[in-house]
Amino acid sequence: MEYHQKYIRVSPKDLDELQHVNNVRYLEWIQDISREHWQLKASKALQKELIWVVLSHHIEYKKAAFLDEELLLTTHVARNSGVTSNRVVEIYHKERGLLVKSETAWCLLNASTKKPMRIPEAVMSLFPNAANS
């Protein structure tokens, strides 16, 4: 798999009334790292021609994260099929392990027409070892 990862530190704005990371914030991080991975891998031309939109998110919240903790976010494309790409994001704490696991179904759109399009080989080749069908 072609992985992308980054570290983040939990700040006060990430917390909810229970003083742990708000579930909505996890969703923002999931979308942010997914977008970053695409932007790192795809050429500027591809980024102008293609748009990714979310079809669905499945998020498992396993453990909470708290203020000032450092978290590792990892992402990879698990599989591509037709117009859909499934991306996994996992969020880890170095001592407590896996905190959050998500799988998001993304649909590829033609930027000009805003219509779904099959994922071209040029995109699939950016993420080697993803299951392609």
Buried (B, 14 or more C-beta within 10 A) or exposed (E): EEEBEBEBEBEEEBBEEEEBBBEEBBBEBBBBBBEBBBEEBBEEEBBEBBBBEBBEEEBEBEEBBEEEBEBBBBBBBBBBEEBBBBBBBBBBBEEEEEBBBBBBBBBBBEEEEEEBBEBEEEBBEBBEEBEBE
